[in-house]
């Protein structure tokens, strides 16, 4: 009688979101725009899309998608009506800003 091999557990999956090829440039553009703002100021995602070319409306979904990834990673904040919101659940009009540096009161 042959003994069957015990099934091995699957290796842990990398939970880091994959970035589609063309969207790394979008993430860089978002970061460039939000860092160019005054502290606490925000930008509209359409500003990033417009800076990327003449057919900016076709790029807007990719800009919003990249912004959500960046917010989940803690790189930027997504705002709605001036308040920071959950990037996964956000719908409607949004704005983007750089994450405020943490103050160290030591």
C-alpha positions in Angstrom: 0.0 0.0 0.0 1.4 3.4 -1.0 1.2 6.2 1.4 -0.2 9.5 -0.1 1.8 12.6 0.5 0.2 15.0 2.9 -1.0 18.2 1.1 1.2 21.2 1.7 -0.4 24.5 2.7 -0.4 27.2 0.0 2.3 29.8 0.4 1.1 33.1 1.9 -0.1 35.5 -0.8 1.5 38.8 -1.2 -1.3 41.3 -0.2 0.5 44.3 -1.7 -1.8 45.6 -4.5 -0.3 45.2 -7.9 0.1 48.3 -9.9 -0.8 48.1 -13.6 2.1 49.0 -15.8 1.0 52.5 -16.9 -0.2 53.6 -13.4 3.2 54.0 -11.8 3.6 57.2 -13.7 0.1 58.3 -12.5 1.1 57.6 -8.9 4.3 59.7 -9.4 2.2 62.5 -10.9 -0.2 62.4 -8.0 2.6 62.6 -5.5 4.3 65.4 -7.4 1.1 67.5 -7.5 0.1 67.0 -3.8 3.6 67.8 -2.6 3.7 71.0 -4.7 0.7 72.3 -2.7 0.8 74.3 0.4 0.6 72.2 3.6 -2.9 71.1 4.1 -4.0 72.1 0.6 -5.6 69.6 -1.8 -5.9 69.0 -5.5 -8.7 67.6 -7.7 -7.8 64.3 -9.4 -8.7 66.0 -12.7 -5.7 68.3 -12.3 -3.4 65.2 -12.5 -5.4 63.8 -15.4 -5.2 67.1 -17.3 -1.5 67.3 -16.8 -1.1 63.9 -18.4 -2.5 64.9 -21.8 -5.3 66.2 -23.9 -7.7 63.3 -23.5 -7.7 63.7 -19.7 -11.2 62.3 -19.2 -10.1 58.8 -20.3 -7.3 59.0 -17.6 -9.5 60.1 -14.7 -10.6 56.6 -13.7 -7.0 55.4 -13.6 -6.0 58.5 -11.5 -8.8 57.8 -9.0 -7.8 54.1 -8.8 -4.1 55.1 -8.2 -5.2 57.6 -5.6 -7.1 54.9 -3.7 -4.1 52.6 -3.8 -1.9 55.4 -2.5 -4.3 56.3 0.3 -4.6 52.7 1.4 -0.8 52.6 1.5 -0.7 55.8 3.6 1.0 58.0 1.0 -1.9 60.5 0.5 -5.2 61.4 2.0 -8.5 61.3 0.1 -10.9 64.0 1.1 -14.7 64.4 0.7 -16.2 67.7 1.7 -12.9 68.7 3.3 -12.8 65.6 5.6 -10.5 62.6 5.3 -12.5 59.5 4.2 -12.1 55.8 3.9 -10.4 55.3 0.5 -12.1 51.9 -0.1 -15.6 53.2 0.4 -15.4 56.6 -1.2 -17.7 57.7 -3.9 -18.4 60.9 -5.7 -16.3 64.1 -5.8 -13.0 63.7 -4.0 -9.8 65.7 -3.5 -6.3 64.6 -2.7 -3.7 65.9 -0.3 -0.3 65.0 1.0 -0.3 63.1 4.4 0.4 65.6 7.2 3.7 64.8 8.9 3.3 63.4 12.4 4.5 65.8 15.1 6.9 64.3 17.5 6.3 65.8 20.9 9.2 64.2 22.8 
